[in-house]
Amino acid sequence: MRIIPLLVLNLFATALSAAAPFDRAAWQQDYAQLKGELLDRYVNLAWKASGADGVDLPALDRKTMAALASASNDTEAANAIRAFIAGFHDGHLSELPYLAIASTPATEPDKATLDPVEPIAGCAALGYASTGPVAFSLPLESLPGFRLMSDGLGSTFRSGLVMRSKVTIGVVRIQNFRARAFPMACLHAWADLRQAGTPITPDAVRDATRLRWFKDIAAVIGTLRRAGATTLVIDIGNDSGGDDSGDWTPRLLTDHPVRSARLMMADAPIAARYFAEEIGDIDEAFSAARSRDAKTALADARAFFYRQTAAIGRHRCDLSWVWREQRKWSPSNCNRLLPAGYAGGYSPGLPGDVYSDANAAAALSSAATVRQFYGSWTGATYVIADKRSYSSAEMFAAVMQDNRIAKLVGDRTGGDGCGFMTEDDPIVLHHSRLRFRVPNCMRLRADGTNEEAGMAPDLPVLPTEGESDRARGERALRTIASDAALASQKPS
């Protein structure tokens, strides 16, 4: 949950108190507006109303109305609405900082000029910076026999090698599924562009860095394999998420076909924006395609997104029951959701060499962008996750688990699921000016459940009273080694 700094809260309270005395009716109208906009825009509303997530919306509504009825000042009323949002236990449904009313027009500074011979300054100016802990989520580095192969500071990824029960385990740390959180990937990409004689522009650096991120994963896996690793561990503990990299990365870890999660969008105008983006990519690929099969597939994809655009708002149902009762969840129930293909686009996934047309493949399934790195690892794989693994990290964990690429080790993930397929305006309450972002997408697992429920571990290694993080790290390694040894003895 986002924690609003005390200074921001004080400014908010000061702004309201300076504007007018406490107006309970206005706050109650704000609350009614908030509920109405959630009915219209919140993709997880029917899921939450099912009780499957442990949330009791009717009780939460009653509690909020009682808190507003008894509030005696703006701070108490604001806290009542904040508690209502927090009660959904959805990290993507959260408050945004309060914005003071502007007294003069905002002026945007000029963008930084990129000097080709200053990659460090250039990558920093473009926002490439470590935003998550580089260290492993459990202190594996401190355990006996652990050999640190790369530190994640002078290299893109932190990695290491250790043996337990005669099983040689390679570990790769992914602290975020967003290339922007890896400044070394930007520096590597910058060097690639200079070597190729490509002009240094923000778009060129962005595209090259994204590709280099995957190249560096493949490289570190290759290094571990050559050093003797027979089992690979991907550490996504305390990984707050990122972008579609969570859907692309599993393809690097198997030589079998991989299916992306089914995608649903809120049946709201924002879906049209996402569909338009997909259609734009498809049209661009179609105009350059030479293969008849590729053109046919792209035409089918375009027709699908046009149909879904036309369907927006046509079959909306009354969801006001969510404030009165709980109903069983099903993706097929009327829940104000629209099928939107898959997490990677129209197709659930494509073979690496389909159509011999990289642009067409990527327009149909965005993971095909990194198809040159597919199958970088094909051995036993495990994923370490915990309650601080969110969003795109959960997408990665779900794809790995649902496609039987890996077993999850550790604790259940945090439960944020899909957040935003495209940018949307926040809810801004008329009276208080409180602002809330609202997720607009849902990813469904192979069994039809919402990723927002979190991923349960196949091999639980839960925090235990009196046990240090080092001891739990050792227990995790021994659990992985024991399972890997047992699996290797089974007939293939």
Buried (B, 14 or more C-beta within 10 A) or exposed (E): EEEBEEEBBEBBBEBBEEEEEBBBEBBBBBBEBBBEBBBBBBBBBBBBBBBBBEBBBBEBBEBBBEBBEEBEBBBBBBBBBBEBBBBBBBBBBBBBEBEEEEEEEEEEEEEEEBEEEBBEEBBBBBEBEBBBBBBBBBBBBEBEEBEBBBBBEEBBBBBBBBBBEEBBBBBBBBBBBBBBBBBBBBBBBBEBBBEEEBEBEBEBBBBBBBBBBBBBBBBBBEBBBEBEBBBBBBBBBBBBBBBBBBBBBBBBBBEEEBBBBBBBBBBBEBBBBBBBEBBEBBEEBBEEBEBEEBBEBBEEBBEBBEEBBEBBBEEBEEBEBBBEEBBEBEBEEEBBBBBBBBBBBBBBBBEBEBBEBBBBBBBBBBBBBBBEBBBBBEBBBBBBBBBBBBBBBBBBBBBBBBBEBBBBBBBBBBBBBBBBBBEBEBBBBEBBBBBBBBBBBBBBBBEEBBBBBBBEBBBEBEEEEEEEEBBBBBBBBBBBBBBBBEEEEEEE
